[in-house]
Amino acid sequence: MTPTVITIGETMLRFTPERGRSLEGSDLWSVLAAGAESNVAVALARLGVPVGWVSRLPTSPLGLKVAGAVRLHGVDTSRVIWAEQGRQGLYFLDPGAVPRPAVITYDRAGSAMAQVDPEEVDWDYVRGARVVHLTGITPALGEGPHRLVRRTITEVHAAGGLVSFDVNYRSGLWRPEAARSALEPILGEVDLLIMSRGDFHLLFPEAAGGDEAALRYLSARFEPSVAVLTCGEEGALSLEDGVLERRPAVRAVEVDRVGRGDAFAAGFLHGYLGGGIPLALEHGTALAALKMTYPGDLCWATLEDLQSVLAGTAAGIVR
C-alpha cells in the first residue's frame, strides 16, 4: 500500500485518572496511546483514507502497546523504527473541572523518538505520499527530531508532494521565544499551515488585529499555499490565493477536548483532498466536534458519522 497521507511524530501513552478523581487522588487509570500526528493518522484512516505513520518506539511492551493501538484503526505502522535504546514517552492528564483547570504533565525526556536519526527513516516510503503531515511538537523534542522535520520537508517537496504543518505549540516543551526561532524557517517551507488563534498571539505578539489580520500576516510572511486559523468554539477560517473562507464551530457535548485540534487537521485534510477549501473547513469543524464526544486523544468517528453531522441528522437516538 502506498499511503495517500503520512504523518510523522512521537506518540506517548496517556495516563488519566478515573472520572472525578485527580492525579494525586486516584488509584485507577486508563492508559491510552496519544500523539498529535498519530491522532491525525487514526482519524483519517477511520474516514477511509490510506494513511501511514512513521515514528520511533522502544522494543518494549509499552512501545508495542502504542504501535498496536495505532494499527488497530487501519494505519500502516510498517515503517515504525524499533529502538533498543530510549524509553516510551508518557503523559499524565489531570482532567480538572471548572473552576479547576485541566493540567498535563509530561514524562517524555529521553524517549526513543527524541533520539531519532533522520537516516533511520525509509524515505522512499515517505516520498510516495501525496501529503505528509507534521507538527511543531517534533522539533521541540531535540536536535534529531528537528533535523527530521527539515529533512522531511526537503524529501516531500523533491517528490512533488505537499507538506501540512500544525504549529501545535507546547509550553511544557519550550518557551515561546525558542519555538518561534526554531519554527520560523520551517513555516516558510510548508504548503498547508494550520495554527490556533492562541498559538498565533503567543508566538507573534507584535501582530495586531483580529483573526483575518492574523491569517493575512501568516500568508504574507510565510507564503503557504493555504493558511488556516482555528478559533475554538468560534470555528475556523482559511486564506488561499487571497480568498477568505470561514466556518463556525459545530456544537458538541464535551466528553474530552484533548485531541480536538488534531481531529480538525484530519478533517481538513480529508476535505481538502476530496474537494478543496470549503469542504476542508466543513470537515475539519465537524470532526473536531465529533472528537469532543470521545474519551482519550483519538477520534473514533467514521465517515458515516461525519456525513451525519454535515447533513444535520446526527442528533437523537438511532434504533
TORDO-451034 format. One line per 10 residues: number of its first residue (from 1); for each residue x, z, y of N, C-alpha, C. Coordinates in steps of 0.05 Angstrom, whole numbers, plus 5000, padded with zeros to 4 digits. Layout:
<rs>
NUM	X Z Y X Z Y X Z Y  ...;
</rs>
This chain:
<rs>
1	5017 5000 4976 5000 5000 5000 5017 5000 5025  5011 4983 5044 5023 4983 5070 5004 4996 5089  5010 5020 5099 4991 5034 5117 4987 5019 5143  4963 5020 5153 4957 5009 5180 4969 5028 5201  4967 5054 5196 4977 5074 5214 4995 5093 5199  5018 5100 5211 5036 5120 5200 5039 5142 5221  5038 5167 5213 5044 5189 5231 5069 5203 5221  5084 5214 5239 5110 5227 5232 5111 5254 5247  5116 5275 5232 5118 5301 5244 5117 5324 5224  5120 5348 5234 5120 5372 5217 5092 5383 5212;
11	5088 5391 5188 5063 5406 5181 5071 5433 5171  5057 5453 5181 5062 5481 5174 5040 5491 5155  5042 5516 5148 5020 5530 5135 5008 5549 5155  4982 5548 5159 4968 5565 5178 4956 5589 5163  4962 5613 5173 4950 5638 5163 4929 5647 5183  4905 5651 5173 4883 5660 5191 4869 5684 5178  4865 5706 5192 4852 5729 5180 4823 5724 5175  4811 5740 5159 4782 5737 5153 4766 5740 5179  4743 5728 5180 4727 5726 5204 4721 5754 5215  4726 5757 5241 4720 5782 5255 4744 5801 5255;
21	4765 5794 5241 4789 5811 5239 4811 5800 5256  4829 5818 5265 4853 5810 5280 4876 5806 5260  4898 5794 5269 4921 5791 5252 4930 5818 5242  4931 5838 5260 4940 5864 5252 4921 5878 5233  4895 5873 5237 4876 5889 5222 4865 5877 5197  4875 5853 5189 4864 5840 5165 4883 5842 5141  4871 5845 5117 4886 5844 5093 4881 5818 5077  4862 5802 5086 4855 5777 5073 4861 5754 5092  4872 5732 5081 4880 5709 5098 4872 5683 5084  4865 5664 5100 4863 5636 5090 4890 5623 5096;
31	4900 5606 5078 4925 5593 5082 4920 5563 5079  4923 5548 5101 4916 5520 5103 4939 5504 5115  4941 5479 5107 4960 5460 5119 4951 5454 5147  4971 5453 5166 4964 5449 5194 4988 5436 5209  4984 5413 5219 5004 5399 5235 4991 5376 5250  4998 5373 5275 4985 5354 5292 4984 5326 5280  5008 5317 5270 5009 5289 5260 4995 5286 5234  4997 5306 5216 4982 5304 5191 4952 5307 5196  4944 5323 5216 4916 5325 5223 4905 5297 5230  4920 5282 5246 4912 5255 5253 4910 5237 5228;
41	4930 5240 5211 4931 5223 5187 4907 5229 5169  4901 5254 5165 4878 5261 5148 4852 5251 5159  4848 5255 5185 4823 5246 5198 4820 5216 5195  4841 5201 5199 4840 5172 5196 4834 5164 5167  4848 5176 5149 4844 5170 5120 4815 5174 5112  4803 5196 5122 4775 5202 5115 4755 5182 5128  4765 5167 5148 4748 5146 5160 4753 5119 5147  4771 5119 5127 4776 5094 5113 4800 5078 5122  4816 5089 5140 4840 5074 5149 4863 5079 5130  4877 5058 5121 4901 5063 5105 4923 5076 5122;
51	4931 5100 5114 4949 5115 5131 4970 5130 5115  4994 5131 5126 5016 5146 5113 5027 5168 5132  5039 5187 5120 5050 5210 5135 5079 5214 5126  5097 5215 5145 5126 5220 5140 5134 5247 5151  5146 5263 5134 5155 5289 5143 5178 5298 5125  5187 5322 5129 5208 5334 5113 5199 5361 5104  5198 5366 5078 5188 5391 5067 5208 5403 5048  5207 5430 5045 5225 5443 5025 5214 5439 4997  5232 5437 4978 5224 5435 4950 5217 5463 4940  5195 5473 4949 5185 5500 4942 5155 5498 4938;
61	5143 5519 4926 5114 5518 4923 5099 5515 4949  5111 5526 4971 5098 5523 4997 5099 5494 5007  5122 5481 5003 5124 5453 5011 5105 5436 4994  5104 5441 4968 5085 5427 4951 5056 5431 4959  5050 5455 4968 5022 5460 4977 5015 5443 5001  5034 5441 5020 5028 5424 5043 5024 5395 5036  5043 5384 5020 5040 5356 5012 5014 5351 4997  5007 5369 4979 4983 5366 4964 4958 5367 4981  4958 5384 5002 4935 5386 5019 4931 5361 5036  4953 5348 5044 4951 5324 5059 4943 5300 5041;
71	4955 5299 5018 4950 5277 4999 4921 5278 4988  4909 5301 4987 4882 5304 4977 4862 5286 4991  4867 5279 5016 4848 5264 5032 4853 5234 5031  4873 5226 5015 4879 5197 5013 4902 5188 5030  4916 5206 5042 4940 5199 5058 4963 5194 5039  4978 5172 5045 5002 5166 5029 5025 5185 5037  5033 5201 5018 5055 5220 5024 5080 5213 5009  5082 5188 5000 5104 5179 4983 5131 5179 4997  5130 5179 5024 5156 5178 5039 5163 5205 5051  5150 5226 5042 5159 5253 5050 5187 5257 5040;
81	5204 5269 5056 5232 5275 5049 5232 5303 5037  5242 5306 5013 5243 5332 5000 5271 5344 5003  5272 5368 5014 5298 5380 5022 5304 5405 5006  5329 5407 4998 5338 5432 4984 5343 5454 5004  5349 5447 5029 5355 5467 5050 5332 5468 5070  5328 5491 5082 5307 5494 5102 5282 5506 5089  5266 5518 5106 5243 5533 5096 5217 5519 5105  5195 5528 5095 5169 5518 5104 5160 5532 5130  5154 5517 5150 5145 5528 5175 5117 5541 5172  5113 5563 5186 5087 5577 5185 5077 5582 5213;
91	5050 5585 5215 5040 5596 5240 5016 5614 5234  5012 5633 5251 4991 5653 5248 4972 5652 5271  4946 5649 5264 4926 5647 5285 4909 5672 5286  4909 5685 5309 4890 5707 5315 4867 5694 5330  4844 5689 5317 4823 5672 5329 4812 5683 5355  4813 5709 5359 4802 5721 5383 4772 5718 5385  4760 5729 5406 4732 5727 5412 4729 5736 5441  4713 5721 5456 4711 5727 5485 4703 5756 5489  4719 5771 5505 4739 5762 5524 4768 5762 5513  4772 5766 5487 4799 5767 5476 4807 5738 5468;
101	4830 5728 5479 4837 5700 5474 4848 5696 5446  4846 5672 5436 4860 5664 5411 4890 5663 5416  4905 5672 5397 4934 5673 5401 4947 5661 5376  4966 5643 5380 4982 5631 5358 5010 5641 5358  5020 5650 5335 5047 5660 5333 5062 5642 5313  5084 5629 5321 5099 5611 5304 5120 5626 5288  5125 5617 5264 5147 5626 5248 5158 5601 5235  5171 5584 5251 5180 5557 5241 5209 5551 5246  5224 5570 5258 5252 5565 5263 5267 5560 5236  5285 5541 5236 5300 5535 5211 5284 5520 5190;
111	5262 5509 5198 5245 5494 5178 5259 5469 5168  5250 5459 5146 5262 5435 5135 5259 5412 5154  5237 5409 5168 5233 5388 5186 5251 5390 5211  5257 5414 5219 5274 5418 5243 5302 5409 5237  5309 5405 5212 5336 5397 5204 5337 5367 5196  5317 5352 5202 5315 5324 5193 5337 5308 5206  5347 5289 5190 5366 5268 5200 5351 5242 5199  5350 5227 5221 5335 5201 5221 5344 5182 5199  5369 5185 5189 5378 5167 5168 5364 5172 5142  5350 5194 5139 5335 5200 5114 5309 5185 5112;
121	5299 5174 5134 5273 5161 5135 5274 5133 5123  5253 5125 5109 5251 5098 5099 5240 5081 5122  5258 5068 5136 5250 5053 5160 5236 5027 5153  5241 5016 5130 5225 4992 5122 5196 4999 5120  5190 5022 5110 5162 5032 5107 5150 5035 5135  5164 5048 5153 5154 5054 5180 5149 5028 5195  5167 5009 5192 5164 4983 5207 5141 4967 5198  5129 4973 5175 5107 4958 5165 5080 4966 5177  5079 4988 5192 5054 4997 5203 5046 4982 5228  5020 4980 5233 5011 4968 5258 5014 4988 5281;
131	5009 5013 5275 5012 5034 5296 5026 5058 5283  5045 5069 5297 5058 5095 5289 5051 5116 5310  5040 5138 5301 5032 5160 5319 5052 5183 5318  5060 5191 5342 5079 5213 5346 5068 5233 5366  5080 5256 5367 5072 5276 5387 5097 5288 5400  5092 5302 5423 5113 5316 5437 5122 5341 5423  5109 5348 5401 5118 5372 5386 5144 5367 5373  5147 5343 5361 5171 5337 5345 5197 5340 5361  5200 5328 5384 5226 5331 5398 5231 5359 5407  5211 5377 5407 5215 5405 5414 5228 5420 5391;
141	5229 5409 5367 5239 5423 5344 5269 5424 5342  5283 5406 5356 5312 5406 5355 5323 5379 5359  5350 5377 5357 5364 5352 5362 5356 5330 5342  5356 5337 5316 5349 5317 5296 5321 5306 5299  5301 5323 5302 5274 5313 5308 5272 5296 5333  5287 5304 5354 5287 5289 5379 5298 5261 5374  5320 5259 5360 5331 5233 5353 5313 5217 5335  5298 5230 5318 5279 5217 5301 5257 5203 5317  5247 5216 5338 5227 5204 5355 5237 5179 5369  5261 5182 5380 5273 5159 5394 5278 5136 5375;
151	5288 5142 5351 5294 5121 5331 5268 5108 5323  5247 5123 5319 5221 5112 5311 5211 5092 5331  5212 5099 5356 5202 5081 5377 5217 5054 5376  5244 5056 5373 5260 5032 5372 5253 5015 5347  5250 5027 5324 5244 5013 5300 5217 5000 5301  5197 5014 5311 5169 5004 5311 5167 4980 5331  5179 4982 5354 5178 4961 5373 5193 4936 5363  5216 4940 5349 5231 4918 5339 5214 4902 5318  5196 4916 5305 5179 4904 5284 5153 4893 5296  5149 4897 5322 5125 4887 5335 5101 4905 5333;
161	5106 4931 5325 5084 4950 5324 5079 4965 5350  5059 4982 5349 5052 4998 5373 5059 5028 5367  5067 5041 5389 5072 5070 5387 5051 5085 5402  5037 5103 5388 5017 5121 5400 5031 5148 5403  5027 5161 5426 5041 5186 5432 5023 5205 5446  5019 5228 5433 5003 5250 5445 5023 5272 5454  5023 5278 5480 5043 5296 5491 5042 5324 5478  5019 5335 5474 5016 5359 5458 5037 5381 5465  5038 5389 5490 5057 5409 5498 5052 5436 5484  5073 5449 5475 5070 5475 5461 5088 5495 5476;
171	5076 5514 5490 5091 5534 5505 5108 5552 5487  5100 5554 5461 5116 5570 5442 5141 5557 5433  5145 5532 5441 5169 5517 5432 5189 5512 5454  5179 5507 5479 5197 5503 5501 5183 5506 5528  5199 5509 5549 5188 5513 5576 5180 5486 5587  5162 5485 5607 5153 5460 5619 5176 5443 5629  5196 5455 5642 5218 5440 5653 5233 5426 5631  5239 5440 5609 5253 5427 5587 5237 5405 5574  5211 5410 5571 5193 5390 5559 5193 5365 5576  5190 5368 5602 5189 5345 5620 5215 5329 5618;
181	5237 5343 5619 5263 5329 5619 5266 5313 5593  5258 5324 5570 5261 5310 5545 5240 5288 5541  5216 5292 5551 5194 5274 5546 5193 5250 5565  5202 5253 5589 5200 5231 5608 5212 5205 5598  5236 5205 5587 5247 5179 5576 5230 5168 5554  5218 5186 5538 5202 5177 5515 5176 5164 5525  5163 5177 5545 5137 5167 5554 5140 5140 5567  5163 5133 5577 5167 5106 5588 5169 5085 5567  5169 5092 5541 5172 5072 5519 5148 5070 5501  5127 5086 5506 5104 5085 5487 5083 5066 5497;
191	5066 5058 5478 5044 5038 5484 5018 5052 5490  5011 5072 5474 4986 5087 5478 4994 5116 5484  4989 5124 5509 4997 5151 5518 4972 5169 5521  4971 5190 5505 4949 5209 5506 4959 5236 5517  4945 5248 5536 4954 5273 5548 4929 5289 5556  4930 5315 5553 4908 5331 5562 4911 5337 5592  4889 5342 5605 4889 5349 5633 4907 5373 5638  4905 5394 5621 4922 5418 5625 4951 5412 5623  4959 5396 5603 4987 5389 5599 4997 5373 5623  4981 5355 5633 4989 5338 5656 4996 5355 5680;
201	4978 5374 5687 4983 5390 5711 5006 5410 5707  5011 5417 5682 5033 5435 5676 5060 5421 5678  5061 5396 5668 5087 5382 5668 5092 5366 5693  5070 5359 5707 5074 5343 5732 5059 5356 5755  5067 5380 5763 5052 5395 5783 5053 5382 5810  5072 5364 5815 5073 5351 5841 5051 5330 5845  5038 5322 5823 5018 5301 5825 4992 5313 5835  4982 5304 5857 4957 5314 5869 4933 5297 5861  4910 5309 5863 4885 5294 5858 4872 5301 5832  4850 5287 5827 4834 5293 5803 4843 5277 5779;
211	4824 5274 5760 4831 5261 5734 4838 5232 5737  4824 5217 5754 4830 5189 5757 4858 5186 5770  4865 5203 5789 4891 5202 5802 4913 5209 5781  4907 5227 5763 4926 5234 5742 4932 5210 5724  4911 5196 5716 4914 5172 5700 4930 5151 5714  4924 5147 5739 4939 5126 5754 4968 5134 5757  4973 5160 5760 5001 5169 5762 5016 5163 5736  5003 5169 5713 5016 5164 5687 5020 5134 5683  5000 5119 5690 5002 5090 5686 5024 5077 5703  5025 5086 5728 5045 5074 5747 5073 5083 5740;
221	5076 5108 5731 5103 5119 5727 5115 5110 5700  5098 5110 5679 5109 5105 5652 5101 5077 5641  5081 5065 5653 5072 5038 5646 5065 5034 5616  5049 5052 5605 5039 5047 5578 5018 5025 5579  5012 5013 5556 4990 4994 5555 4964 5008 5561  4961 5032 5551 4937 5048 5555 4945 5077 5560  4934 5088 5581 4937 5117 5587 4911 5131 5583  4911 5154 5569 4886 5168 5563 4890 5197 5572  4870 5208 5586 4870 5236 5594 4846 5249 5581  4851 5270 5566 4829 5285 5553 4823 5310 5571;
231	4797 5315 5574 4788 5336 5593 4770 5356 5580  4775 5362 5554 4760 5383 5541 4730 5378 5541  4715 5397 5550 4686 5395 5550 4675 5376 5570  4693 5363 5586 4684 5342 5604 4689 5314 5593  4700 5312 5569 4703 5286 5557 4731 5275 5561  4733 5249 5563 4759 5236 5565 4757 5210 5581  4779 5201 5592 4779 5176 5607 4805 5161 5601  4805 5135 5605 4828 5118 5599 4832 5097 5621  4856 5086 5622 4863 5066 5641 4878 5044 5626  4868 5020 5626 4881 4997 5614 4879 4973 5633;
241	4902 4962 5641 4902 4939 5659 4885 4944 5684  4887 4968 5694 4873 4975 5719 4844 4982 5715  4833 4979 5691 4805 4984 5685 4801 5013 5675  4785 5028 5690 4780 5056 5683 4755 5058 5665  4757 5073 5643 4734 5078 5626 4732 5109 5623  4707 5118 5621 4703 5147 5619 4680 5152 5599  4683 5173 5583 4662 5181 5564 4659 5212 5566  4634 5221 5566 4630 5250 5566 4636 5262 5538  4641 5288 5537 4644 5301 5511 4618 5301 5496  4619 5303 5470 4596 5306 5453 4592 5336 5447;
251	4568 5345 5451 4562 5374 5447 4566 5382 5418  4578 5405 5414 4583 5415 5387 4581 5445 5386  4573 5456 5364 4574 5485 5359 4602 5491 5348  4616 5508 5363 4644 5513 5356 4647 5532 5332  4660 5523 5312 4669 5539 5289 4699 5545 5292  4714 5524 5299 4743 5527 5302 4752 5503 5319  4763 5509 5343 4771 5487 5361 4799 5477 5356  4815 5491 5340 4843 5483 5335 4842 5456 5321  4857 5437 5331 4857 5410 5319 4838 5391 5332  4823 5399 5352 4804 5382 5366 4819 5358 5379;
261	4842 5363 5392 4856 5342 5404 4867 5322 5384  4875 5331 5361 4885 5313 5340 4862 5296 5330  4838 5307 5327 4815 5292 5319 4808 5271 5339  4810 5278 5365 4806 5258 5386 4825 5235 5383  4851 5241 5379 4871 5220 5376 4865 5202 5352  4856 5214 5330 4849 5198 5306 4825 5180 5312  4805 5192 5324 4781 5176 5331 4788 5154 5351  4805 5160 5370 4813 5140 5390 4827 5116 5376  4846 5122 5358 4860 5101 5344 4841 5085 5326  4822 5099 5314 4802 5085 5297 4786 5065 5313;
271	4776 5074 5336 4761 5056 5353 4777 5034 5365  4802 5041 5373 4820 5022 5386 4826 4999 5367  4833 5006 5342 4839 4986 5322 4814 4969 5314  4791 4981 5317 4767 4967 5309 4752 4952 5331  4760 4956 5357 4744 4942 5377 4753 4946 5406  4773 4962 5411 4782 4965 5438 4776 4992 5451  4780 4993 5477 4780 5019 5491 4752 5032 5492  4730 5019 5499 4704 5033 5500 4698 5046 5473  4702 5031 5451 4697 5042 5425 4717 5065 5418  4741 5062 5427 4761 5083 5422 4753 5109 5435;
281	4744 5109 5459 4735 5133 5473 4710 5145 5459  4692 5128 5451 4668 5137 5437 4675 5151 5411  4692 5139 5396 4700 5150 5370 4717 5176 5374  4734 5175 5394 4751 5199 5400 4734 5223 5407  4716 5220 5426 4699 5243 5434 4681 5252 5412  4671 5234 5396 4653 5241 5374 4668 5257 5352  4692 5247 5345 4707 5260 5324 4717 5287 5333  4724 5290 5359 4733 5316 5369 4710 5336 5367  4686 5327 5372 4663 5346 5369 4659 5353 5339  4661 5333 5322 4657 5339 5293 4678 5359 5283;
291	4703 5356 5293 4724 5374 5284 4717 5403 5290  4705 5408 5312 4699 5436 5320 4680 5450 5301  4667 5434 5284 4647 5446 5265 4660 5454 5238  4686 5449 5235 4700 5456 5210 4721 5477 5215  4724 5497 5197 4746 5516 5200 4773 5503 5192  4794 5513 5203 4821 5502 5197 4827 5479 5217  4851 5468 5214 4861 5447 5232 4850 5420 5225  4841 5415 5201 4834 5389 5192 4805 5382 5198  4800 5356 5204 4773 5346 5208 4764 5333 5182  4743 5345 5170 4733 5335 5144 4711 5314 5147;
301	4707 5304 5170 4685 5285 5175 4691 5259 5161  4669 5246 5153 4671 5219 5140 4662 5198 5161  4665 5173 5153 4656 5151 5170 4626 5153 5175  4611 5162 5154 4582 5165 5157 4575 5187 5177  4591 5208 5177 4587 5230 5196 4591 5219 5225  4613 5204 5228 4619 5193 5254 4597 5174 5264  4588 5157 5246 4567 5138 5253 4541 5153 5261  4535 5175 5247 4511 5190 5253 4512 5202 5281  4535 5213 5289 4539 5224 5315 4535 5202 5336  4548 5179 5331 4547 5157 5350 4518 5146 5353;
311	4503 5148 5331 4475 5138 5332 4456 5159 5342  4465 5184 5345 4448 5205 5355 4429 5216 5334  4437 5213 5308 4420 5222 5286 4432 5244 5270  4452 5258 5282 4468 5277 5266 4454 5305 5265  4436 5311 5282 4424 5338 5283 4403 5341 5261  4397 5366 5255 4376 5372 5236 4387 5377 5208  4369 5376 5189 4376 5381 5161 4371 5356 5144  4391 5347 5129 4387 5324 5112 4380 5334 5084  4356 5327 5074 4347 5336 5048 4346 5314 5028;
</rs>
